[in-house]
């Protein structure tokens, strides 16, 4: 991703965290990114395009966050990140309907999660549902961490066991 696009998405995240998606405009996103509105329009035609690009970038970032960790550690890291994510906190508080995604988007999220965690699709579905609950109601850090351990055990039960040789 080029620097300008990354800066625009960072500005979008700041604008959405401050005013919510609904309360933000292309002008407020551009202002938060420190660019002219025309620059933003060179990269994105609509606010929905900005939202889609920000979601894709966040999925990439979360995949990188989970990479190279044990399953339990990855789940703790994801839950801590999502439970304190400023945009998600704002959306959960003011626009919770935006957290309901259609089947196609849900499949994209669960497949990317399955790849990042190296688990089967049905296990990723369980993790995604738990993480969505964390977004809606993050709870205390200690509770999230205990839950992450329990979810890791459930995922292990759903994962095929490698046979001999």
N, C-alpha and C positions, 0 to 999 in steps of 0.2 A: 504494500500500500504506500502510495507516495505521501510525502510530508504534508502537503496541502490537504489532501483527503483526510489524513489522520487528524489534522488540526480541526477540520470541519466537524468530524465525528466527536472529537473531544469537546468542542463548543456545543454540539447538540446535546451531549450528555450533561453538560453544565446547565444548559437552558431547560432541559427536561427535568433535571433534579430540582431546579428552582421553581419552575412554573407548571410542571406536568407536561405531558405530550399535548393534551387538549389546549392548555393555556399558552403554549409556545407557538410562535409564528416563524416563518422563514426569516423574517427580519430579526427576531430575537435570537435565533440560532446563529445567524451571521454575526450579530453583535457579540454574542458570547464567544464566537470563534475569532473575533477581531478582524473580520473581513467585510467587504462590501457585499450586499445582497446578491449582486451580479455574479460574484465569485462563487457563492453557494449554488446559484442556479447553473453555473457551468458544470457542476458535478451532480446535482440532484434536481429533478424537475418538480418534485412535490415533497411535502413534509413526510408523506408515507414512504417515499423513496429513502429519505434520511433515516426514518425509523427502521426500515428493512436493512439498510446498510449498517446501522448501529447494532442491531440484533446479530447480524452475521459476524461483525467484528467481535462482539462480546462472546459469541459462541466459540470463535477461534481462541480468544483470550482464556476462556474457561477450560478449553481443551488443553491448552499449554499449561495452565495451572495444575491440572490433574496429571499430566504426563510425568512418568518416572516415579510416581509415588505408589505406595501400597494402596490397595483399594480403600481401606479404612482411613488412611491419611488423606487420600484424594477426596473422599466424601466429607471429611472435616473441613478441608480447605475450601471446597465448593460451598458447603453450607455456611461457613463463616463469611465468605465473600458475598454470597447471595443474600444472606440475612442482614448485611450491613450496606448493601449496594445502594447508593443514593438515588439513582433513577428508579430502581425497583421499589425502594421504600416509598417514594413519592407516588408511583403508579398504584401500588397496593393500597395506599391511603386514600387517594383521590379518584383513581380511575380503575378500580379492580376488574372491571369488565374487559380491559385490555389484556388481562392475564389469561383469558379464555382464548385458546387458539384452535383453529380448524384442524381437521384430521391430517391434512397434508403437512402443515407446519409442525404439528406434534410429532409426526413420523420423522421429519428432518431432525428435530431436536433429539429424539430418542436414539436415532441411528448415530448421530454425532457423539452423543453421550456413550453409546455402546462402544464406539471406536476409541474414544478417549480413555475409557475405563477398561477396555479389553474384556467386555462381558457380553453375553448373548442379549439379543433384542428384548426379550421378556424381562431380564434382569434390569436392563437400562430403563424400561418402562416403570418398574418399581422405584428405581432411584429418581427418575424424573418426577413422579408423583410426590415422593417425599420432599424433593427439593422445591417443588411448587408450593407445598405446604409451608416450607421454611420461608419462602418469599412472602406469602400471605401473613404468616404469623411466626416471626423468627424465634421468639422465645429467648431463653437464656443460653449463653455460650456453653455452659456445662451440660445443659440438657441436650443441645444440638450434638455435642460431641459423643454423649452416651448413645443417642439415637443413631449417629453415624456408624458406631460399632455394631449396633443391632442390625442396621440395614446392610452392612457389609456381610454379616453372617447370613442374612436372608438371601443376599445375592449369591453367596457361595453355595447355598442350597439349590439355587436355580441354575448354577453353572455346571456344565458337564465336567466330570472328573476324567482326567487323562488316564487312559489305560496303560498297561505295561507295554514297554518297547514300542 
